[in-house]
Amino acid sequence: AIRALTASMKSRAGDLDPFFDSGAIGLTSDGLIELRDVNAVPLADRNRARKLVSDDNADRNALYREIANANDHPEWESDIRTTFADRWIANARTGWYYKKGSGDWAQK
């Protein structure tokens, strides 16, 4: 299940990159992605962007849960989520947006 989820996320990454690059979406401190600026997305692409974000977040949530369960510690899900969030923010490209905690957006 973990391999399938990561493969699904990797196959979607190329479609998400332009939205990250434009600042339309950003990474959040809870290990998800969020539509940050809908105005940065052309009207014709907005539904596609929303669906990509929704699908990716569904995979991310399932991934954290699967990793915790695979380690026989479902209670670790929150820690796993935080670890992944920190890692994704640290590895984000220059110019991408991220949100630490419940604070404001920052640009890397």
QUIZILIN-V182073 format. One record per backbone hydrogen bond with DSSP energy under -0.5 kcal/mol. NH is the residue of the N-H (numbers start at 1). CO is the residue of the C=O. E is the energy in kcal/mol with one decimal. If there is no record, write none. Layout:
# QUIZILIN-V182073
nh-><NH | NH>
co-><CO | CO>
e-><E | E>
This chain:
# QUIZILIN-V182073
nh-><5 | 6 | 7 | 8 | 9 | 10 | 11 | 12 | 13 | 14 | 15 | 16 | 17 | 18 | 19 | 20 | 21 | 22 | 23 | 23 | 24 | 25 | 26 | 27 | 28 | 29 | 31 | 34 | 36 | 36 | 37 | 40 | 41 | 42 | 45 | 46 | 46 | 49 | 50 | 51 | 52 | 53 | 54 | 55 | 56 | 57 | 58 | 59 | 60 | 61 | 62 | 63 | 64 | 65 | 66 | 67 | 68 | 69 | 70 | 71 | 72 | 73 | 76 | 77 | 80 | 81 | 82 | 83 | 84 | 85 | 86 | 87 | 88 | 89 | 90 | 91 | 92 | 96 | 97 | 98 | 99 | 100 | 101 | 103 | 106 | 108>
co-><1 | 2 | 3 | 4 | 5 | 6 | 7 | 8 | 9 | 10 | 12 | 12 | 13 | 14 | 16 | 16 | 17 | 18 | 19 | 20 | 19 | 19 | 34 | 97 | 32 | 99 | 28 | 26 | 24 | 34 | 24 | 37 | 38 | 40 | 42 | 42 | 43 | 45 | 46 | 47 | 48 | 49 | 50 | 51 | 52 | 53 | 54 | 55 | 56 | 57 | 58 | 59 | 60 | 61 | 62 | 63 | 64 | 65 | 66 | 67 | 69 | 68 | 73 | 74 | 76 | 77 | 78 | 79 | 80 | 81 | 82 | 83 | 84 | 85 | 86 | 87 | 89 | 93 | 25 | 106 | 27 | 104 | 99 | 100 | 98 | 96>
e-><-2.3 | -2.5 | -2.4 | -2.2 | -2.3 | -2.5 | -2.2 | -1.1 | -1.2 | -0.6 | -0.8 | -1.6 | -2.3 | -0.6 | -1.0 | -2.0 | -3.2 | -1.8 | -0.5 | -1.0 | -1.5 | -1.5 | -2.1 | -2.2 | -2.6 | -0.5 | -1.5 | -2.4 | -2.3 | -1.0 | -2.1 | -1.9 | -1.6 | -0.5 | -2.1 | -0.7 | -1.0 | -2.6 | -2.6 | -2.3 | -2.6 | -2.4 | -2.6 | -3.1 | -2.5 | -2.5 | -2.1 | -2.0 | -2.7 | -2.7 | -2.1 | -2.7 | -2.3 | -1.9 | -2.9 | -2.6 | -2.0 | -2.5 | -2.9 | -1.2 | -2.0 | -2.6 | -2.4 | -1.4 | -2.7 | -2.5 | -2.1 | -2.4 | -2.6 | -2.6 | -2.6 | -2.1 | -2.9 | -2.3 | -2.3 | -2.0 | -1.0 | -1.9 | -0.6 | -2.5 | -2.0 | -0.6 | -0.5 | -1.6 | -2.7 | -3.1>
